[in-house]
């Protein structure tokens, strides 16, 4: 179990996966540091799941680390309007 979490999830609820994906997409489009931080927190919770395979756990940990490192970086939108 990771520090700061009082329990481990047996099987992560689909809402956690959906929340992490939503925040990742928002961060990817807007560079929002709050979305990155919250996505990293959810990914950390997902890593605590006892029923998660090792490859998925490692993937979630790497993504969480990248998002946590990037949270202080200024937002750089990835998508631009075609009207410009």
MODELLER restraints for C-alpha pairs under 7 A, 6 or more apart:
rsr = mdl.restraints
at = mdl.atoms
rsr.add(forms.Gaussian(group=physical.xy_distance, feature=features.Distance(at['CA:1:A'], at['CA:8:A']), mean=6.31, stdev=0.5))
rsr.add(forms.Gaussian(group=physical.xy_distance, feature=features.Distance(at['CA:1:A'], at['CA:48:A']), mean=5.84, stdev=0.5))
rsr.add(forms.Gaussian(group=physical.xy_distance, feature=features.Distance(at['CA:2:A'], at['CA:48:A']), mean=6.75, stdev=0.5))
rsr.add(forms.Gaussian(group=physical.xy_distance, feature=features.Distance(at['CA:8:A'], at['CA:48:A']), mean=5.18, stdev=0.5))
rsr.add(forms.Gaussian(group=physical.xy_distance, feature=features.Distance(at['CA:8:A'], at['CA:49:A']), mean=5.57, stdev=0.5))
rsr.add(forms.Gaussian(group=physical.xy_distance, feature=features.Distance(at['CA:8:A'], at['CA:50:A']), mean=6.56, stdev=0.5))
rsr.add(forms.Gaussian(group=physical.xy_distance, feature=features.Distance(at['CA:9:A'], at['CA:48:A']), mean=6.15, stdev=0.5))
rsr.add(forms.Gaussian(group=physical.xy_distance, feature=features.Distance(at['CA:9:A'], at['CA:49:A']), mean=4.31, stdev=0.5))
rsr.add(forms.Gaussian(group=physical.xy_distance, feature=features.Distance(at['CA:9:A'], at['CA:50:A']), mean=6.11, stdev=0.5))
rsr.add(forms.Gaussian(group=physical.xy_distance, feature=features.Distance(at['CA:10:A'], at['CA:49:A']), mean=5.26, stdev=0.5))
rsr.add(forms.Gaussian(group=physical.xy_distance, feature=features.Distance(at['CA:10:A'], at['CA:50:A']), mean=4.95, stdev=0.5))
rsr.add(forms.Gaussian(group=physical.xy_distance, feature=features.Distance(at['CA:10:A'], at['CA:51:A']), mean=5.49, stdev=0.5))
rsr.add(forms.Gaussian(group=physical.xy_distance, feature=features.Distance(at['CA:11:A'], at['CA:49:A']), mean=5.94, stdev=0.5))
rsr.add(forms.Gaussian(group=physical.xy_distance, feature=features.Distance(at['CA:11:A'], at['CA:50:A']), mean=6.93, stdev=0.5))
rsr.add(forms.Gaussian(group=physical.xy_distance, feature=features.Distance(at['CA:11:A'], at['CA:51:A']), mean=5.52, stdev=0.5))
rsr.add(forms.Gaussian(group=physical.xy_distance, feature=features.Distance(at['CA:12:A'], at['CA:46:A']), mean=6.28, stdev=0.5))
rsr.add(forms.Gaussian(group=physical.xy_distance, feature=features.Distance(at['CA:12:A'], at['CA:49:A']), mean=6.10, stdev=0.5))
rsr.add(forms.Gaussian(group=physical.xy_distance, feature=features.Distance(at['CA:16:A'], at['CA:42:A']), mean=6.67, stdev=0.5))
rsr.add(forms.Gaussian(group=physical.xy_distance, feature=features.Distance(at['CA:20:A'], at['CA:39:A']), mean=4.99, stdev=0.5))
rsr.add(forms.Gaussian(group=physical.xy_distance, feature=features.Distance(at['CA:20:A'], at['CA:42:A']), mean=5.91, stdev=0.5))
rsr.add(forms.Gaussian(group=physical.xy_distance, feature=features.Distance(at['CA:20:A'], at['CA:43:A']), mean=6.56, stdev=0.5))
rsr.add(forms.Gaussian(group=physical.xy_distance, feature=features.Distance(at['CA:23:A'], at['CA:35:A']), mean=5.14, stdev=0.5))
rsr.add(forms.Gaussian(group=physical.xy_distance, feature=features.Distance(at['CA:23:A'], at['CA:36:A']), mean=6.80, stdev=0.5))
rsr.add(forms.Gaussian(group=physical.xy_distance, feature=features.Distance(at['CA:23:A'], at['CA:39:A']), mean=5.40, stdev=0.5))
rsr.add(forms.Gaussian(group=physical.xy_distance, feature=features.Distance(at['CA:24:A'], at['CA:35:A']), mean=6.94, stdev=0.5))
rsr.add(forms.Gaussian(group=physical.xy_distance, feature=features.Distance(at['CA:24:A'], at['CA:36:A']), mean=6.67, stdev=0.5))
rsr.add(forms.Gaussian(group=physical.xy_distance, feature=features.Distance(at['CA:24:A'], at['CA:39:A']), mean=6.15, stdev=0.5))
rsr.add(forms.Gaussian(group=physical.xy_distance, feature=features.Distance(at['CA:26:A'], at['CA:35:A']), mean=6.58, stdev=0.5))
rsr.add(forms.Gaussian(group=physical.xy_distance, feature=features.Distance(at['CA:27:A'], at['CA:35:A']), mean=5.44, stdev=0.5))
rsr.add(forms.Gaussian(group=physical.xy_distance, feature=features.Distance(at['CA:27:A'], at['CA:36:A']), mean=5.73, stdev=0.5))
rsr.add(forms.Gaussian(group=physical.xy_distance, feature=features.Distance(at['CA:28:A'], at['CA:78:A']), mean=6.82, stdev=0.5))
rsr.add(forms.Gaussian(group=physical.xy_distance, feature=features.Distance(at['CA:29:A'], at['CA:77:A']), mean=5.77, stdev=0.5))
rsr.add(forms.Gaussian(group=physical.xy_distance, feature=features.Distance(at['CA:29:A'], at['CA:78:A']), mean=5.29, stdev=0.5))
rsr.add(forms.Gaussian(group=physical.xy_distance, feature=features.Distance(at['CA:29:A'], at['CA:79:A']), mean=6.20, stdev=0.5))
rsr.add(forms.Gaussian(group=physical.xy_distance, feature=features.Distance(at['CA:30:A'], at['CA:75:A']), mean=6.58, stdev=0.5))
rsr.add(forms.Gaussian(group=physical.xy_distance, feature=features.Distance(at['CA:30:A'], at['CA:76:A']), mean=6.56, stdev=0.5))
rsr.add(forms.Gaussian(group=physical.xy_distance, feature=features.Distance(at['CA:30:A'], at['CA:77:A']), mean=4.52, stdev=0.5))
rsr.add(forms.Gaussian(group=physical.xy_distance, feature=features.Distance(at['CA:30:A'], at['CA:78:A']), mean=6.54, stdev=0.5))
rsr.add(forms.Gaussian(group=physical.xy_distance, feature=features.Distance(at['CA:31:A'], at['CA:75:A']), mean=4.24, stdev=0.5))
rsr.add(forms.Gaussian(group=physical.xy_distance, feature=features.Distance(at['CA:31:A'], at['CA:76:A']), mean=5.30, stdev=0.5))
rsr.add(forms.Gaussian(group=physical.xy_distance, feature=features.Distance(at['CA:31:A'], at['CA:77:A']), mean=5.67, stdev=0.5))
rsr.add(forms.Gaussian(group=physical.xy_distance, feature=features.Distance(at['CA:32:A'], at['CA:75:A']), mean=5.76, stdev=0.5))
rsr.add(forms.Gaussian(group=physical.xy_distance, feature=features.Distance(at['CA:33:A'], at['CA:71:A']), mean=4.64, stdev=0.5))
rsr.add(forms.Gaussian(group=physical.xy_distance, feature=features.Distance(at['CA:33:A'], at['CA:72:A']), mean=6.73, stdev=0.5))
rsr.add(forms.Gaussian(group=physical.xy_distance, feature=features.Distance(at['CA:33:A'], at['CA:75:A']), mean=6.96, stdev=0.5))
rsr.add(forms.Gaussian(group=physical.xy_distance, feature=features.Distance(at['CA:36:A'], at['CA:67:A']), mean=5.23, stdev=0.5))
rsr.add(forms.Gaussian(group=physical.xy_distance, feature=features.Distance(at['CA:36:A'], at['CA:68:A']), mean=6.89, stdev=0.5))
rsr.add(forms.Gaussian(group=physical.xy_distance, feature=features.Distance(at['CA:36:A'], at['CA:71:A']), mean=6.00, stdev=0.5))
rsr.add(forms.Gaussian(group=physical.xy_distance, feature=features.Distance(at['CA:37:A'], at['CA:67:A']), mean=6.47, stdev=0.5))
rsr.add(forms.Gaussian(group=physical.xy_distance, feature=features.Distance(at['CA:37:A'], at['CA:68:A']), mean=5.95, stdev=0.5))
rsr.add(forms.Gaussian(group=physical.xy_distance, feature=features.Distance(at['CA:37:A'], at['CA:71:A']), mean=6.12, stdev=0.5))
rsr.add(forms.Gaussian(group=physical.xy_distance, feature=features.Distance(at['CA:40:A'], at['CA:64:A']), mean=4.28, stdev=0.5))
rsr.add(forms.Gaussian(group=physical.xy_distance, feature=features.Distance(at['CA:40:A'], at['CA:67:A']), mean=5.87, stdev=0.5))
rsr.add(forms.Gaussian(group=physical.xy_distance, feature=features.Distance(at['CA:40:A'], at['CA:68:A']), mean=6.23, stdev=0.5))
rsr.add(forms.Gaussian(group=physical.xy_distance, feature=features.Distance(at['CA:43:A'], at['CA:60:A']), mean=5.62, stdev=0.5))
rsr.add(forms.Gaussian(group=physical.xy_distance, feature=features.Distance(at['CA:43:A'], at['CA:61:A']), mean=7.00, stdev=0.5))
rsr.add(forms.Gaussian(group=physical.xy_distance, feature=features.Distance(at['CA:43:A'], at['CA:64:A']), mean=5.91, stdev=0.5))
rsr.add(forms.Gaussian(group=physical.xy_distance, feature=features.Distance(at['CA:44:A'], at['CA:61:A']), mean=6.80, stdev=0.5))
rsr.add(forms.Gaussian(group=physical.xy_distance, feature=features.Distance(at['CA:44:A'], at['CA:64:A']), mean=6.67, stdev=0.5))
rsr.add(forms.Gaussian(group=physical.xy_distance, feature=features.Distance(at['CA:47:A'], at['CA:57:A']), mean=5.23, stdev=0.5))
rsr.add(forms.Gaussian(group=physical.xy_distance, feature=features.Distance(at['CA:47:A'], at['CA:60:A']), mean=6.50, stdev=0.5))
rsr.add(forms.Gaussian(group=physical.xy_distance, feature=features.Distance(at['CA:47:A'], at['CA:61:A']), mean=6.80, stdev=0.5))
